[in-house]
Amino acid sequence: TLVQDFSVAAQETLPADIRFNNDGTKMYILGDSGNDVNEYNLTIAFDVSTATYTQNFLINGEESFAQSMAFNSDGTKMYIIGHSGDDVNEYSLATAFDVSSATYTQSFAIVTQDTVPRGLTFNNDGTKMYILGDTDNDVNEYNLTIAFDVSTATYAQNFSTATEEISPQEIVFNRDGTKMFVVGITGDAVYQYNLTTGFDVSTATYVQNVSVDDGNPTGLAFNNDGTKLFVVGSNSDRVYEYNIDSPAVQSVAQNSAITNITFNTTGAAGIGTATNLPDGVTASWSNNVLTISGTPTVSG
């Protein structure tokens, strides 16, 4: 559900990506027009209406077509990818999550896998890196022998998004890597994939998608518990903040309630009265057949 939006047009007219620091008190907008990272302070964590612009960091010395950004787990490293250089540029930050303290250190070429890289992210411990490519419409997975050191990356495998989206723009994972999300501009939607093995893209299966409010969505991010989704787009130069209900949690509650149905049987026929039924559900037992009907009502 769309809650609110926040304009970044005063700083950037072609926003390419969005990221937050760990506690949601800082927001970063990567700009393709200014070739810079714009930093904002949030007085209320993960509430974009409280954002104020503070400073920026130019990356045009390394990349003139910036597309995606990421941080390591403690904010002492920043990564920028683009398709003028077709490489991942790594920066060290003297002060964690302070882009003004960034210094360029090294790069890693990904041109063998894709010549129009759009998205960039890592797994939690920095031993895997993922590049979303617009040329082949796929997610390219790399192994890193030294965590968050892009010079140690080697290509491992890929996963195609072409069936769902032929112009993918950004990729993120949930915390344990069992869900992968891709935003694209062909469908103007966020696509969700489930992974049977966390952070192993070869195990991904498409599940569902949701349309977003920008006709050219380029970046996405979540808050820490996955109850908020943020999408930035270059049609309106805005960050859109969405609340996410949790049907997965409700499904667990419903399944648990239905599993707990019992019958007070009378006699050998096994016919009796159902107990422990959730609101909105009826159950009957007849001729050795249990019939459950209705729609469970679960609060929350």
C-alpha positions in Angstrom: 0.0 0.0 0.0 1.4 3.4 -1.0 2.0 5.5 2.1 3.8 8.6 0.9 6.5 9.8 -1.5 9.5 12.2 -1.4 10.9 14.2 -4.2 14.7 14.1 -4.9 14.4 16.3 -8.0 16.3 19.2 -6.4 19.3 17.0 -6.2 18.8 14.5 -9.1 16.7 14.3 -12.2 17.7 10.8 -13.1 17.8 8.8 -9.9 19.2 5.4 -10.5 19.1 3.7 -7.1 18.2 4.0 -3.4 19.9 2.6 -0.3 19.7 3.1 3.5 22.2 2.8 6.3 21.6 0.0 8.8 19.2 1.8 11.1 17.3 3.7 8.5 18.4 7.2 9.6 20.3 7.9 6.4 19.1 7.5 2.8 21.2 7.5 -0.3 20.1 8.3 -3.9 22.5 7.4 -6.7 22.2 9.9 -9.5 22.8 9.1 -13.2 22.5 12.8 -14.1 24.9 14.2 -11.5 27.0 11.0 -11.4 27.0 11.3 -7.6 25.7 9.7 -4.4 23.3 12.1 -2.5 23.0 11.6 1.2 19.9 12.5 3.3 19.3 12.4 7.0 16.0 11.0 8.3 14.7 12.1 11.7 12.4 9.1 11.9 14.0 5.9 10.7 12.7 4.6 7.3 10.2 7.5 7.0 11.0 9.3 3.8 8.8 12.3 4.8 11.4 13.2 7.4 14.4 13.2 5.0 16.6 16.3 4.5 19.5 16.5 2.0 22.9 16.8 3.6 25.7 16.2 1.1 26.9 14.3 -2.0 29.9 12.5 -3.4 31.0 12.6 -7.0 31.8 9.3 -8.7 32.3 10.7 -12.3 36.0 10.0 -12.1 35.3 6.3 -12.1 31.8 6.0 -13.7 29.8 8.4 -15.9 26.7 6.2 -16.3 26.0 5.2 -12.7 23.3 2.6 -12.2 23.5 0.9 -8.8 25.2 1.2 -5.4 25.7 -0.9 -2.3 27.5 -0.8 1.1 29.3 -3.5 3.0 27.7 -4.5 6.3 29.3 -1.8 8.5 29.2 1.0 6.0 33.0 1.3 5.7 32.9 0.3 2.0 30.7 1.6 -0.8 30.3 0.1 -4.3 29.1 1.7 -7.5 28.3 0.0 -10.8 27.6 1.5 -14.2 27.8 0.7 -17.9 30.3 3.3 -19.1 33.0 1.2 -17.4 31.1 -2.1 -17.0 32.8 -2.6 -13.7 32.2 -2.5 -9.9 34.0 0.4 -8.3 34.9 0.0 -4.6 35.4 2.9 -2.2 36.6 3.0 1.4 34.8 5.3 3.8 36.9 6.7 6.7 33.6 7.4 8.6 31.0 4.7 8.2 28.0 5.6 6.0 29.5 9.1 5.5 29.8 9.5 1.7 32.0 12.6 2.0 34.7 10.4 3.6 34.8 8.0 0.6 38.0 7.3 -1.3 38.3 5.1 -4.5 40.3 2.0 -4.0 39.8 -0.6 -6.8 37.4 -2.0 -9.5 36.3 -5.3 -10.9 35.3 -5.8 -14.5 32.1 -7.7 -15.3 32.0 -7.0 -19.0 32.4 -10.8 -19.8 29.0 -11.4 -18.2 27.1 -8.2 -19.2 27.8 -5.0 -21.0 24.8 -3.1 -19.5 24.9 -3.8 -15.8 22.0 -2.3 -13.8 21.9 -3.8 -10.3 24.3 -4.7 -7.6 24.0 -6.4 -4.2 25.9 -8.8 -1.9 24.9 -11.6 0.5 25.1 -10.8 4.2 28.7 -11.8 4.8 30.1 -10.4 1.6 31.2 -13.7 0.2 28.8 -13.5 -2.8 28.1 -10.6 -5.2 25.3 -10.3 -7.6 25.2 -8.2 -10.8 21.8 -7.7 -12.6 22.4 -7.4 -16.3 20.1 -5.7 -18.9 21.9 -7.2 -21.9 21.1 -10.8 -21.1 18.3 -10.1 -18.6 19.8 -12.1 -15.8 21.3 -12.2 -12.3 25.0 -13.0 -12.3 26.4 -14.6 -9.1 30.1 -14.3 -8.1 32.0 -15.8 -5.2 34.5 -13.6 -3.2 37.4 -15.3 -1.4 37.8 -12.2 0.8 34.5 -10.8 2.0 33.5 -7.5 0.3 36.8 -7.4 -1.6 35.7 -7.2 -5.3 39.2 -8.0 -6.6 38.7 -11.5 -5.3 35.5 -12.1 -7.2 35.0 -15.1 -9.6 32.0 -15.7 -11.7 29.9 -18.7 -10.6 26.4 -18.9 -12.3 23.4 -16.9 -13.5 19.6 -16.9 -13.4 17.4 -15.4 -16.2 14.6 -12.9 -15.4 13.6 -12.7 -19.1 10.3 -14.5 -18.7 9.1 -11.9 -16.2 11.1 -8.8 -17.1 13.3 -7.9 -20.1 14.7 -4.6 -18.7 15.6 -5.4 -15.1 17.0 -2.4 -13.1 17.8 -3.5 -9.5 18.0 -6.5 -7.3 17.8 -7.0 -3.5 17.4 -10.1 -1.2 15.6 -10.6 2.0 17.8 -11.2 5.1 18.3 -14.9 4.8 18.5 -14.9 1.0 15.4 -17.0 0.5 13.6 -14.3 -1.4 15.0 -12.2 -4.3 13.4 -9.1 -5.7 13.9 -7.5 -9.1 12.4 -4.2 -10.3 12.0 -3.6 -14.0 10.8 -0.9 -16.4 9.1 -3.1 -18.9 6.4 -4.1 -16.5 6.9 -1.2 -14.1 6.8 -3.8 -11.3 8.7 -5.5 -8.5 9.1 -9.2 -9.1 9.5 -11.7 -6.2 11.4 -15.0 -6.5 11.7 -17.7 -3.8 15.0 -19.5 -3.4 15.1 -23.0 -1.9 18.8 -22.5 -1.0 19.5 -19.0 0.5 21.5 -16.8 -1.9 21.8 -19.5 -4.5 20.2 -18.0 -7.6 20.1 -21.3 -9.4 17.3 -22.4 -7.0 15.1 -19.3 -7.7 11.5 -19.7 -8.7 9.2 -16.8 -9.8 6.3 -16.2 -7.3 4.5 -12.9 -7.9 4.8 -9.2 -8.8 3.4 -5.9 -7.8 3.0 -2.8 -9.9 4.6 0.5 -8.7 3.8 4.1 -9.1 6.6 5.2 -11.3 6.7 4.6 -15.1 10.5 4.1 -15.0 11.4 2.4 -11.7 15.1 2.2 -11.3 15.9 1.2 -7.7 14.3 -0.5 -4.7 15.1 -1.2 -1.0 13.4 -2.6 2.1 13.5 -1.6 5.7 15.0 -4.1 8.1 12.0 -6.3 8.9 10.5 -6.2 5.4 7.4 -4.3 6.3 8.3 -1.3 4.1 9.2 -1.2 0.4 10.9 1.8 -1.2 11.0 2.4 -5.0 12.8 5.3 -6.7 12.0 6.2 -10.3 13.2 8.7 -12.9 9.8 9.5 -14.4 8.8 11.5 -11.3 12.2 11.7 -9.6 10.6 10.5 -6.4 11.0 7.9 -3.7 7.8 5.9 -3.1 7.2 4.4 0.3 4.9 1.4 0.6 3.6 -0.6 3.6 3.6 -4.3 3.2 1.0 -6.5 4.9 2.2 -10.0 5.8 0.0 -12.6 4.1 2.7 -15.2 4.9 2.2 -14.6 8.6 -1.6 -14.8 8.3 -1.3 -18.0 6.2 0.7 -19.6 9.0 -1.9 -18.6 11.6 -4.7 -19.9 9.4 -3.0 -23.2 8.7 -2.2 -23.6 12.4 -5.8 -23.0 13.3 -7.2 -25.4 10.8 -4.6 -28.1 11.7 -5.9 -27.9 15.3 -9.5 -28.8 14.4 -10.7 -31.7 16.5 -14.0 -33.6 16.7 -15.8 -34.8 19.8 -16.8 -38.1 18.3 -19.8 -40.2 19.4 -19.9 -43.8 18.6 -18.1 -45.8 15.9 -19.3 -43.6 13.1 -16.9 -40.9 14.2 -19.5 -38.1 13.8 -19.4 -35.3 16.3 -19.0 -31.6 16.9 -15.9 -29.7 15.6 -13.9 -27.5 18.1 -11.1 -25.0 17.8 -12.4 -23.7 14.5 -11.2 -20.2 13.4 -13.8 -17.5 12.9 -15.5 -17.8 9.5 -14.9 -21.6 9.1 -17.3 -24.5 9.4 -16.5 -28.2 9.4 -18.6 -31.3 9.1 -17.9 -35.0 9.1 -20.1 -37.4 7.1 -19.5 -40.8 5.5 -15.8 -40.7 6.4 -15.4 -37.3 4.7 -14.2 -34.2 6.5 -15.5 -31.0 4.8 -14.0 -27.6 5.8 -15.4 -24.5 4.3 -15.4 -20.7 4.7 -12.8 -18.0 4.9 -10.6 -17.9 8.0 -10.6 -14.5 9.7 -7.2 -13.7 11.3 -6.4 -10.4 12.9 -3.3 -8.5 12.0 
